[in-house]
Amino acid sequence: MREQADVALRATDHPRLVIDLTEVTFCDSTGYGVLMYALARVRRLTGSLVLVGLSAAMRNRLSRLGVAELFDTRRTVEEAMKVFPGTT
């Protein structure tokens, strides 16, 4: 996922990244590290990142890590796309 995030972020000057986690049933420290990496890269490039479909377990883990408030989250990809001007 880290490589895919890098490719997507290099493709534009103002990156807009939506990470759909709807099908994710387990996430370990490596996965949370990748999410933090993606967030840091997007912010460095003055872009936007939205996480979609977080399970209750993932939401709780992000809260326990003290980083939940750093992420913009939405229930669906459609909702996430509305965050970005000029998209539907």
C-alpha positions in Angstrom: 0.0 0.0 0.0 2.9 2.3 0.7 4.2 2.0 -2.8 0.7 2.6 -4.3 0.4 5.7 -2.2 3.7 7.0 -3.4 2.7 6.4 -7.0 -0.6 8.2 -6.5 1.0 11.1 -4.7 3.7 11.6 -7.5 1.0 11.7 -10.2 -0.2 15.2 -9.3 0.9 18.5 -7.9 -2.0 18.7 -5.3 -2.7 15.1 -4.3 -6.1 13.9 -3.2 -5.9 10.5 -1.7 -8.8 8.3 -0.6 -7.9 5.1 1.2 -10.8 2.7 1.2 -10.5 0.4 4.2 -14.0 -1.1 4.0 -12.8 -4.6 3.3 -10.0 -4.5 5.9 -10.6 -7.0 8.7 -7.2 -6.8 10.5 -4.6 -4.1 10.7 -1.3 -4.4 12.6 1.3 -1.8 13.5 2.8 -1.9 10.0 -0.6 -1.0 8.5 -1.1 1.9 10.9 2.5 3.0 10.1 1.6 3.1 6.4 -1.5 5.2 7.2 0.7 7.7 9.1 3.3 7.7 6.3 0.6 8.5 3.7 -0.8 11.3 5.9 2.6 12.8 6.4 3.4 12.6 2.7 0.1 14.2 1.7 0.5 17.0 4.2 4.0 17.6 3.0 2.6 18.0 -0.5 -0.3 20.2 0.7 -2.8 17.6 -0.4 -5.7 15.9 1.2 -6.2 12.4 2.6 -9.6 10.8 3.5 -10.0 7.3 5.1 -13.1 5.4 4.1 -15.0 2.6 5.9 -13.0 2.4 9.1 -14.1 -0.5 11.3 -14.9 0.2 14.9 -11.7 -1.7 15.9 -9.6 0.5 13.6 -11.2 3.7 14.8 -10.6 2.6 18.4 -7.0 1.7 17.7 -6.4 5.1 16.0 -7.9 6.8 19.1 -5.7 4.7 21.5 -2.7 5.7 19.4 -3.7 9.4 19.8 -3.9 10.0 16.1 -7.6 9.6 15.2 -8.2 13.3 15.1 -5.5 13.7 12.4 -7.5 11.8 9.9 -10.5 12.9 7.9 -12.9 9.9 7.7 -16.0 9.1 5.8 -18.4 6.1 5.6 -18.2 5.8 1.8 -16.0 6.6 -1.1 -18.8 8.8 -2.5 -18.9 10.9 0.7 -15.1 11.1 0.6 -15.1 12.4 -3.0 -17.4 15.3 -1.9 -14.6 16.6 0.3 -12.6 17.5 -2.8 -13.8 20.5 -4.8 -14.7 19.8 -8.4 -15.3 16.1 -7.9 -18.5 14.1 -7.6 
